[in-house]
Amino acid sequence: MLKSYEAIYDQGHIKWLGEVPKFKRVRVVLVADDANELEDAPEAKATEETPNGARLVSILRATPVELMASIAEKFGNPVDWQREQRKDRVLPGRENS
């Protein structure tokens, strides 16, 4: 079974974002999406001390409007989803008689 490890490749160096693989030597296949290139994006300059909220804001600001529109079209309005999730529901064993 294949296992994925997330990393950022930056000028010949790999920075692991999550779990670090425990291999001494392994073949790597890089799958890149040119639309999400981080070279000039503000989040590429983030340091370890940058809060996650600030990183998320910089990622969202760097995301093209067309991509955001296609995400909203696919998944719907997030406010409507949140309202649906917060509706009161009958709990099992607590139905009104």
Short mmCIF file of the C-alpha atoms (twelve columns), coordinates in Angstrom:
data_MODEL
# 
_entry.id   MODEL 
# 
loop_
_atom_site.group_PDB 
_atom_site.id 
_atom_site.type_symbol 
_atom_site.label_atom_id 
_atom_site.label_alt_id 
_atom_site.label_comp_id 
_atom_site.label_asym_id 
_atom_site.label_seq_id 
_atom_site.Cartn_x 
_atom_site.Cartn_y 
_atom_site.Cartn_z 
_atom_site.pdbx_PDB_model_num 
ATOM 1  C CA . MET A 1  0.000   0.000  0.000   1 
ATOM 2  C CA . LEU A 2  1.255   3.477  -0.841  1 
ATOM 3  C CA . LYS A 3  1.527   6.115  1.853   1 
ATOM 4  C CA . SER A 4  1.542   9.856  1.181   1 
ATOM 5  C CA . TYR A 5  3.748   12.406 2.905   1 
ATOM 6  C CA . GLU A 6  3.050   16.091 2.403   1 
ATOM 7  C CA . ALA A 7  5.994   18.401 1.795   1 
ATOM 8  C CA . ILE A 8  7.028   21.591 0.065   1 
ATOM 9  C CA . TYR A 9  9.807   21.360 -2.506  1 
ATOM 10 C CA . ASP A 10 11.770  24.617 -2.487  1 
ATOM 11 C CA . GLN A 11 14.815  25.063 -4.709  1 
ATOM 12 C CA . GLY A 12 16.154  21.542 -4.299  1 
ATOM 13 C CA . HIS A 13 15.132  21.080 -0.663  1 
ATOM 14 C CA . ILE A 14 12.138  19.248 0.781   1 
ATOM 15 C CA . LYS A 15 10.401  20.544 3.931   1 
ATOM 16 C CA . TRP A 16 8.039   17.987 5.464   1 
ATOM 17 C CA . LEU A 17 4.717   19.461 6.570   1 
ATOM 18 C CA . GLY A 18 3.448   16.549 8.604   1 
ATOM 19 C CA . GLU A 19 4.789   13.128 9.416   1 
ATOM 20 C CA . VAL A 20 8.396   12.659 8.327   1 
ATOM 21 C CA . PRO A 21 9.058   9.363  6.492   1 
ATOM 22 C CA . LYS A 22 11.386  6.939  8.250   1 
ATOM 23 C CA . PHE A 23 13.320  5.832  5.152   1 
ATOM 24 C CA . LYS A 24 17.074  5.954  4.703   1 
ATOM 25 C CA . ARG A 25 16.707  6.176  0.949   1 
ATOM 26 C CA . VAL A 26 13.524  6.209  -1.119  1 
ATOM 27 C CA . ARG A 27 12.414  7.008  -4.658  1 
ATOM 28 C CA . VAL A 28 10.269  10.148 -4.795  1 
ATOM 29 C CA . VAL A 29 7.743   11.072 -7.474  1 
ATOM 30 C CA . LEU A 30 6.718   14.722 -7.434  1 
ATOM 31 C CA . VAL A 31 3.222   15.620 -8.599  1 
ATOM 32 C CA . ALA A 32 3.018   19.385 -9.086  1 
ATOM 33 C CA . ASP A 33 0.100   21.674 -9.839  1 
ATOM 34 C CA . ASP A 34 1.438   24.797 -11.545 1 
ATOM 35 C CA . ALA A 35 -1.697  26.722 -10.548 1 
ATOM 36 C CA . ASN A 36 -0.727  26.305 -6.879  1 
ATOM 37 C CA . GLU A 37 2.938   27.211 -7.193  1 
ATOM 38 C CA . LEU A 38 4.123   28.782 -3.937  1 
ATOM 39 C CA . GLU A 39 7.149   30.663 -5.264  1 
ATOM 40 C CA . ASP A 40 5.634   34.156 -5.182  1 
ATOM 41 C CA . ALA A 41 2.784   33.456 -2.780  1 
ATOM 42 C CA . PRO A 42 2.919   35.140 0.645   1 
ATOM 43 C CA . GLU A 43 2.519   31.835 2.516   1 
ATOM 44 C CA . ALA A 44 5.842   30.631 1.068   1 
ATOM 45 C CA . LYS A 45 7.560   33.231 3.242   1 
ATOM 46 C CA . ALA A 46 5.786   32.088 6.419   1 
ATOM 47 C CA . THR A 47 8.029   30.935 9.221   1 
ATOM 48 C CA . GLU A 48 7.476   28.371 11.936  1 
ATOM 49 C CA . GLU A 49 6.437   31.219 14.262  1 
ATOM 50 C CA . THR A 50 3.635   32.406 11.938  1 
ATOM 51 C CA . PRO A 51 0.252   31.533 13.485  1 
ATOM 52 C CA . ASN A 52 -1.888  29.081 11.514  1 
ATOM 53 C CA . GLY A 53 -4.664  31.681 11.143  1 
ATOM 54 C CA . ALA A 54 -2.274  34.096 9.446   1 
ATOM 55 C CA . ARG A 55 -1.065  31.321 7.146   1 
ATOM 56 C CA . LEU A 56 -4.651  30.448 6.211   1 
ATOM 57 C CA . VAL A 57 -5.450  34.093 5.428   1 
ATOM 58 C CA . SER A 58 -2.392  34.393 3.192   1 
ATOM 59 C CA . ILE A 59 -3.308  31.160 1.376   1 
ATOM 60 C CA . LEU A 60 -6.882  32.347 0.810   1 
ATOM 61 C CA . ARG A 61 -5.693  35.723 -0.476  1 
ATOM 62 C CA . ALA A 62 -3.314  34.008 -2.904  1 
ATOM 63 C CA . THR A 63 -6.040  31.686 -4.228  1 
ATOM 64 C CA . PRO A 64 -7.394  32.788 -7.623  1 
ATOM 65 C CA . VAL A 65 -10.995 34.042 -7.622  1 
ATOM 66 C CA . GLU A 66 -11.953 31.495 -10.287 1 
ATOM 67 C CA . LEU A 67 -10.803 28.621 -8.069  1 
ATOM 68 C CA . MET A 68 -12.718 29.978 -5.069  1 
ATOM 69 C CA . ALA A 69 -15.857 30.326 -7.241  1 
ATOM 70 C CA . SER A 70 -15.546 26.746 -8.492  1 
ATOM 71 C CA . ILE A 71 -15.151 25.471 -4.914  1 
ATOM 72 C CA . ALA A 72 -18.243 27.412 -3.792  1 
ATOM 73 C CA . GLU A 73 -20.170 26.077 -6.797  1 
ATOM 74 C CA . LYS A 74 -19.185 22.490 -6.030  1 
ATOM 75 C CA . PHE A 75 -19.777 22.496 -2.270  1 
ATOM 76 C CA . GLY A 76 -22.437 25.198 -1.937  1 
ATOM 77 C CA . ASN A 77 -22.719 28.137 0.408   1 
ATOM 78 C CA . PRO A 78 -20.758 27.489 3.638   1 
ATOM 79 C CA . VAL A 79 -23.162 29.644 5.675   1 
ATOM 80 C CA . ASP A 80 -26.128 27.505 4.594   1 
ATOM 81 C CA . TRP A 81 -24.177 24.351 5.490   1 
ATOM 82 C CA . GLN A 82 -23.344 25.700 8.936   1 
ATOM 83 C CA . ARG A 83 -26.987 26.639 9.608   1 
ATOM 84 C CA . GLU A 84 -28.072 23.147 8.581   1 
ATOM 85 C CA . GLN A 85 -25.510 21.573 10.936  1 
ATOM 86 C CA . ARG A 86 -26.675 23.685 13.889  1 
ATOM 87 C CA . LYS A 87 -30.389 22.883 13.575  1 
ATOM 88 C CA . ASP A 88 -31.911 21.280 16.647  1 
ATOM 89 C CA . ARG A 89 -32.396 17.571 16.123  1 
ATOM 90 C CA . VAL A 90 -34.229 14.971 18.135  1 
ATOM 91 C CA . LEU A 91 -31.790 12.929 20.172  1 
ATOM 92 C CA . PRO A 92 -32.194 9.139  20.249  1 
ATOM 93 C CA . GLY A 93 -34.265 8.071  23.261  1 
ATOM 94 C CA . ARG A 94 -35.476 11.637 23.895  1 
ATOM 95 C CA . GLU A 95 -38.376 11.873 21.474  1 
ATOM 96 C CA . ASN A 96 -41.375 13.916 22.587  1 
ATOM 97 C CA . SER A 97 -44.326 11.747 23.572  1 
# 
